Amino acid sequence: MENLIKDKIEKLIDANPVMVFMKGTKLMPQCGFSNNVVQILNSLGVEFSTFDVLSDYDVREGIKEYSDWPTIPQVYLKGEFLGGSDILIEMYNSGTLIEKIEIALAS
């Protein structure tokens, strides 16, 4: 991955406590998996930022390499990669997601 792309990704992750790389935006998700993540975070009342990977092919491919995770959306919490839609659904249903977010944002 080019350093410019890696730097762009790291700046987005570092600047936003909850960062979602997704297809579309939080106001207009462009796929069901991205919509799942937006709905989960909205239901928890969590402030989050998004980056539309459809607007930047290099970031779209680079984020997969950066996280070593092949799918989008990807969610980061205070710099830590949490996972994608399926993992967030699992964490949400078990109650561990809100707990993890509250702890991370309190520190």
Buried (B, 14 or more C-beta within 10 A) or exposed (E): EEEEBBEBBEEBBEEBBBBBBBBBBBEEBEBEBBBBBBBBBEEBEBEBBBBBBBEBEBBBEBBBEBBEBEEBBBBBBBEEBBBBBEBBBEBBEEEEBBEBBEEBEEE
